[in-house]
């Protein structure tokens, strides 16, 4: 099945409508806290940073189908703060899984970073079983495997020239 056309919205925190903010926080909680059974504080104080970006993929009916968050260098995503610009909270709604939304989501995320921070390297903390997915987007493993919230992860880095 090919990926449906989504409306991609890149916004800073103060540009998000209350409905979009609610939808993205609900989706993150549904998947990262409930589905993956990780008791952690998803609302981590970084969403509203002036240089943080939220990328939402909305279906034609307005439902949130995919999402990721971009943070500037020094603000971080993983266990430690990353020096590089980072992508995190990469998620597809359970209602939209199997429709190949991951690749367009990552392409849009990398393109957003290229517009805001041209040529910047990008780091992310990937669930270890997804490293082949991120490798398709130019990311290479940059750390040994580690546990984050009980899930094996690896840091991955995409060179700014990629």
N, C-alpha and C positions, 0 to 999 in steps of 0.2 A: 504494500500500500504506500502510495507516495504521500509526502507531507502536504497537509492542507495549507492554503494561504492564510497567514496570520497577519494581523496588524501589529507591527513592532513599535513599541513606545519606549523611548529612552528618557528617563526623567530623574531629576534630583528629588530628594525627599519632599521639599516644600512645593514641588510641582505635581505631586501625586494627589489625585482626588481622594476623598475619604473612602469611596468604594474600591478604588484600585489598591489603596494601602491595606484595607481590610482583606481583600482577595489575596494579596501576596503574602501577608502575615498568616492567613489561614492556611494557604497552600504549604508554606514552609513548615508550619506546625503539624499539619496533617501528615506530611511525608517524613520530615526529619525527626520529629518528636514522637508521634504516635506510631506510624507505620514501621519506622526503624527502631522503635523502642529505646530511644536515647533521651534520658531525662537531662536536658541542658537548657540554658537560657538562650533561646533563639534571638530574642530581642536584646541584642548585645551592646547597644549604645553606639553602633557604627552606622546604622541605617541613615541617620539624620546628619552625618558629617557633611559639610559643605561641598566636598569633592567626591562624595559617594554617588554612584549612579545605580539606578534600578532599570533593568530591561525586562519588559513584559511583552509576551506574545499573546495577543487576544484573538480569539476565534471571531468569526463574523457575527456571532450572536452576543459578543461582548464578554464571554466567559474567559477567565485566565487559563491558558493552556500550557504555558511555559514561562520560566522566569530565571534570571540570574542577577547577581549583585556584583558590581565592580567597585573596588576600593583603591584609593591612591596608595603609593608606596609609603611604608611606615605605619599604616593603619592595620593591615593584615587581615587574614582569614583563618588560618589554621591555628594550631597549638601556639605557635610563635607568630609574632608579627613579621610579615614579609617586607623586605626592603623595596621590592618591585611592586608595580601595579598588580592587583590580584583579582581573580575571578572566583566567586564562591556562591554558595546557595543555589547551585545549578539544579533545576528541578523541572520535571514535566508532571502535569496533573495526572493522577491515576485515570481520570476519565479520558485522557488523550494519549495514553501510552500505546505503543505499537504503531504510531502514525509517522514515525521518523522525524520527530521534531527536534531531537538533540543536535543534529548537524546544523540546521538553520539557526538554532538558538546560539550555538557556539560561533558560527560565522558572524552573526549580528553582534555578539559580544565582543569579538576580536575587532570588528569594524568600528564599534563604538570607541574602544580603547585607541585605535589608530587615529580617530578624529580628535579625541581629547588629548592624548599623549603620543603624538606621532613618533614611531621608532622605539617606543619603550618596550623593554622585555616584560613578559607577563608570567606570574607564578600562580600556581593553584595547588591546593591540597586535594588530591583525587582519591576516591575510594579505590583501593588497589585493583579491584576487578574491572575498573573502567579505564585503566591506563591505555589500552589499545584504542578506545574511543577518542581520548584526548590526543593521542599520538597522530591520529588522522588530521588534527588541526594544528600540527606543528609543535606539540609539546613533547619534551623528553624527560624521562625520569631523572630527578636531581637530588634524591635522598634515599636512604635506606627505608624500608617499610617501617611504619610506626602505627600504634593504636591511637585513635581519636574517638572518644565516646564508645569504645569497645569495638570499633570497626577498623580493619586494616586500611591504612592510607599510605600514599607516597606523595612527596612534593614533585611537581612537574613544572618545567620552565620552557617558555617559548621565547626564543631570541627575538629581539626587536626588529631584526632584519628579515625574519621569516616571512 
